[in-house]
Amino acid sequence: QADNMMSKKPIFLIGMMGSGKSSLALALATALKVPVYDTDLEIEKLTGYSVSELFGEFGEAYFREQEKALIESQPTEDCVVACGGGLPCVDGMIATLLQRGSVLYLSAPAEVLYERIKGSEDRPLLTDYNGFELMLEKRKVFYEQANFIIDARKAPEALLNECLTWLNKGLS
């Protein structure tokens, strides 16, 4: 469609834990004056469990079902959605995201991401560095289908400006 792609479509931010999806989502939503959602937080609100508890008590498959239901029930309004790291990688979810909105991949090397998050408590899938690197390799196949890939190592303002520039161009 020729008119500015900001016509009532969510912007989905995807990428590994530590890539800065939540902070960028907030900054972007503020700049665009639209609501912001974080799938992990929304699921915690809906279920009353933390992400770690959901993984622990019900397993990853259950958690992924919650994510899928959440995305599919989301209004296709203008909004920014920070997606859980694994969300685009299961059940054809990347296709669903691309169909429903614009997808932005915050990309960074495994060592940079790992450095940012090691020692954080609430990361149920965080293992050692090798496991993390392996997970990133597996997920990249999905992440790289995004409409736009951005270098997550940049300063927050640079990231925001790059996103806004891309959005203003109208998306392909």
C-alpha positions in Angstrom: 0.0 0.0 0.0 1.3 3.4 -0.9 0.2 5.4 2.1 2.4 5.5 5.1 2.7 2.1 6.5 1.9 3.5 10.0 -1.7 2.9 9.0 -3.0 0.9 12.0 -0.3 -1.7 12.3 1.7 -2.9 15.2 5.4 -2.8 15.2 6.9 -6.0 16.6 10.4 -5.9 18.1 12.1 -9.2 18.1 15.6 -10.5 19.1 17.4 -12.3 21.9 17.1 -11.4 25.5 19.5 -8.6 26.2 19.0 -6.9 22.8 17.1 -4.0 24.3 13.6 -4.7 23.0 11.8 -3.5 26.0 13.7 -0.2 26.2 13.4 0.5 22.5 9.7 -0.4 22.5 9.1 2.1 25.2 11.1 4.9 23.5 9.5 4.1 20.1 6.0 4.0 21.5 6.6 7.3 23.3 7.9 8.9 20.1 5.0 7.6 18.1 2.4 8.3 20.8 1.1 4.8 20.7 0.6 2.1 23.3 3.4 -0.3 24.2 3.1 -3.9 25.1 5.6 -6.4 26.3 4.5 -10.0 25.6 6.2 -11.4 28.7 4.5 -8.8 31.0 1.1 -9.3 29.3 1.4 -13.0 29.8 2.3 -12.5 33.5 -0.7 -10.2 33.8 -3.0 -12.7 32.2 -1.8 -15.8 34.0 -0.7 -14.4 37.4 2.6 -16.2 37.1 6.1 -14.9 36.3 7.7 -16.1 33.1 10.1 -18.2 35.2 7.2 -19.8 37.1 5.3 -20.5 33.9 8.4 -22.3 32.4 9.0 -24.1 35.7 5.4 -25.2 36.4 3.9 -25.6 33.0 6.9 -25.9 30.6 8.0 -24.0 27.6 5.3 -25.4 25.2 2.6 -24.0 27.5 4.3 -20.6 27.6 4.6 -20.5 23.8 0.9 -21.3 23.5 0.2 -18.3 25.7 2.4 -16.1 23.5 0.7 -17.3 20.3 -2.8 -16.7 21.7 -1.7 -13.2 22.9 -0.4 -12.2 19.5 -3.4 -13.6 17.7 -5.8 -11.8 20.0 -4.0 -8.5 19.8 -5.8 -5.7 18.1 -4.1 -4.6 14.9 -3.9 -1.0 16.2 -0.9 1.2 16.1 1.3 0.0 18.9 4.7 -1.2 19.7 5.2 -4.8 20.9 8.3 -6.1 22.5 8.2 -9.9 21.8 9.8 -12.5 24.0 13.0 -13.8 22.6 11.6 -17.2 21.5 8.3 -16.0 20.3 9.1 -15.6 16.5 10.8 -19.0 16.4 8.0 -21.4 17.1 4.8 -22.4 15.3 5.2 -20.2 12.2 5.0 -17.2 14.5 7.4 -15.1 12.5 5.0 -15.4 9.5 2.1 -14.3 11.8 4.1 -11.2 13.0 5.0 -10.2 9.4 1.4 -10.6 8.4 0.0 -8.5 11.2 2.5 -5.7 11.3 6.1 -4.6 10.8 8.9 -6.6 12.3 12.1 -5.1 13.6 15.0 -7.3 14.5 17.5 -6.0 17.1 20.6 -7.8 16.2 23.8 -8.2 18.2 26.6 -10.7 18.6 26.1 -13.4 21.2 29.0 -12.2 23.4 27.6 -8.7 23.6 24.1 -9.9 24.5 25.4 -12.5 27.0 27.5 -9.8 28.7 24.4 -7.7 29.2 22.3 -10.4 30.8 24.5 -12.9 32.6 23.7 -12.8 36.3 20.1 -11.8 35.7 17.6 -13.9 37.7 14.5 -14.0 35.6 15.7 -15.7 32.4 14.4 -19.3 32.4 16.3 -20.2 29.2 19.6 -18.6 30.1 22.3 -21.3 30.3 26.0 -21.0 29.8 27.6 -18.9 27.0 27.8 -21.9 24.6 24.2 -22.7 25.1 23.3 -19.1 24.6 25.3 -18.8 21.4 23.7 -22.0 20.1 20.2 -20.6 20.8 21.0 -17.4 18.9 22.2 -19.4 15.9 19.0 -21.4 15.9 16.8 -18.3 16.3 18.6 -16.2 13.7 16.9 -18.1 10.9 13.6 -16.7 12.1 14.9 -13.3 13.3 16.4 -12.5 10.0 13.1 -12.7 8.2 12.2 -9.3 9.8 11.3 -6.3 7.7 14.1 -4.3 9.2 17.3 -5.4 11.0 19.0 -2.9 13.3 22.3 -3.1 15.2 21.4 -3.4 18.8 24.9 -2.3 19.9 24.1 1.3 19.0 23.2 3.9 21.6 19.5 4.0 22.5 19.0 7.4 20.8 20.7 6.2 17.6 18.4 3.1 17.6 15.3 5.2 18.0 16.3 7.6 15.3 17.1 4.7 12.9 13.7 3.2 13.6 11.8 6.4 13.1 13.7 7.1 9.8 12.8 3.7 8.6 9.1 4.1 9.6 8.9 7.5 7.9 10.1 6.0 4.7 7.1 3.8 4.6 7.9 0.1 4.8 8.3 -2.2 1.9 
